[in-house]
Amino acid sequence: MSLASNIIVALIGLLHIYFLVLEMFLWDKPAGLRVFGHSKEAAAASKVLAANQGLYNGFLAAGLFWGLSLGAAGTSVKIFFLLCVLIAGMYGALTASRKILFVQAVPAAVGLACVLLS
């Protein structure tokens, strides 16, 4: 179970690197416009906010990878950052888009359950 939980944590970390790239670098590009469903004008107006949000997603990914790098000693670090991802996902689902629940919060909950059970 430990290997499976580490793979899930790594995938969640990679997912947040993807969010970082989308929000920091592709927000107002065709890929970002398509993913987030914004107009060019709306994306231009919110580009700085999106970049800030992307940076936070990068910190979440960094924390998850840090926890993985610590081996067995990183369990509490992984739990902390998975809880952060879960809470951010639930908040995003309530305030921005229900899709965030399935893209961010559910994977974090699965990862958290796996880490706690391993």
C-alpha positions as CSV (number, residue, x, y, z in Angstrom):
1,M,0.0,0.0,0.0
2,S,2.9,2.3,0.7
3,L,4.1,2.2,-3.0
4,A,0.5,2.8,-4.2
5,S,0.1,5.7,-1.8
6,N,3.4,7.2,-3.0
7,I,2.4,6.9,-6.6
8,I,-0.9,8.6,-5.9
9,V,0.8,11.4,-4.0
10,A,3.3,11.8,-6.9
11,L,0.4,12.0,-9.4
12,I,-1.3,14.6,-7.3
13,G,1.9,16.6,-7.2
14,L,2.2,16.3,-11.0
15,L,-1.4,17.5,-11.3
16,H,-0.5,20.6,-9.3
17,I,2.5,21.2,-11.5
18,Y,0.1,21.1,-14.5
19,F,-2.1,23.6,-12.7
20,L,0.9,25.8,-12.1
21,V,1.8,25.8,-15.8
22,L,-1.8,26.5,-16.9
23,E,-2.3,29.3,-14.5
24,M,1.1,31.0,-14.6
25,F,2.0,30.5,-18.3
26,L,-1.0,29.5,-20.3
27,W,-3.9,31.4,-18.7
28,D,-4.4,33.8,-21.6
29,K,-3.2,31.3,-24.3
30,P,-5.6,29.0,-26.3
31,A,-5.0,26.0,-24.0
32,G,-5.7,28.1,-20.8
33,L,-8.7,29.7,-22.4
34,R,-10.1,26.3,-23.4
35,V,-9.5,24.7,-20.0
36,F,-10.9,27.6,-17.9
37,G,-13.6,28.8,-20.4
38,H,-12.6,32.4,-20.2
39,S,-12.7,35.0,-23.0
40,K,-9.4,36.7,-23.9
41,E,-10.6,39.8,-22.2
42,A,-11.4,38.1,-18.9
43,A,-8.2,36.2,-19.0
44,A,-6.2,39.4,-19.6
45,A,-7.9,41.1,-16.7
46,S,-7.3,38.2,-14.3
47,K,-3.8,37.1,-15.5
48,V,-1.9,38.4,-12.4
49,L,-4.4,36.7,-10.0
50,A,-4.2,33.4,-12.0
51,A,-0.4,33.5,-11.8
52,N,-0.5,34.0,-8.1
53,Q,-2.9,31.0,-7.8
54,G,-0.6,29.0,-10.0
55,L,2.3,29.8,-7.7
56,Y,0.3,28.4,-4.7
57,N,-0.4,25.2,-6.7
58,G,3.4,25.0,-7.2
59,F,3.9,25.2,-3.4
60,L,1.4,22.4,-2.9
61,A,3.3,20.3,-5.4
62,A,6.6,21.1,-3.8
63,G,5.3,20.1,-0.4
64,L,4.0,16.7,-1.7
65,F,7.3,16.0,-3.4
66,W,9.2,17.0,-0.3
67,G,7.1,14.6,1.7
68,L,7.9,11.8,-0.8
69,S,11.6,12.6,-0.7
70,L,11.7,12.1,3.1
71,G,10.6,8.4,2.8
72,A,8.8,7.0,5.8
73,A,9.6,10.2,7.8
74,G,7.6,12.2,5.3
75,T,4.2,10.8,6.2
76,S,3.1,13.8,8.3
77,V,4.3,16.2,5.5
78,K,2.3,14.3,2.9
79,I,-0.8,14.3,5.2
80,F,-0.5,18.1,5.8
81,F,-0.1,19.0,2.1
82,L,-2.9,16.5,1.0
83,L,-5.2,18.2,3.6
84,C,-4.2,21.6,2.1
85,V,-5.1,20.3,-1.4
86,L,-8.3,18.8,-0.1
87,I,-9.4,22.0,1.6
88,A,-8.4,24.1,-1.4
89,G,-10.4,21.8,-3.7
90,M,-13.5,21.9,-1.5
91,Y,-13.3,25.7,-1.3
92,G,-12.8,26.0,-5.1
93,A,-15.8,23.7,-5.7
94,L,-18.0,25.9,-3.4
95,T,-16.8,29.2,-4.8
96,A,-15.6,28.7,-8.4
97,S,-16.6,25.5,-10.1
98,R,-18.0,22.2,-9.0
99,K,-15.6,20.6,-11.4
100,I,-12.7,21.4,-8.9
101,L,-14.3,18.9,-6.5
102,F,-13.5,16.1,-8.9
103,V,-10.3,17.4,-10.3
104,Q,-8.6,18.4,-7.0
105,A,-10.5,17.4,-3.9
106,V,-11.4,13.8,-4.7
107,P,-7.9,12.9,-5.7
108,A,-6.6,14.5,-2.5
109,A,-9.1,12.6,-0.5
110,V,-8.1,9.3,-2.1
111,G,-4.4,10.1,-1.6
112,L,-5.0,11.0,2.0
113,A,-6.9,7.8,2.6
114,C,-4.1,5.8,1.0
115,V,-1.4,7.5,3.0
116,L,-3.3,7.0,6.3
117,L,-3.9,3.4,5.5
118,S,-0.3,2.6,4.6
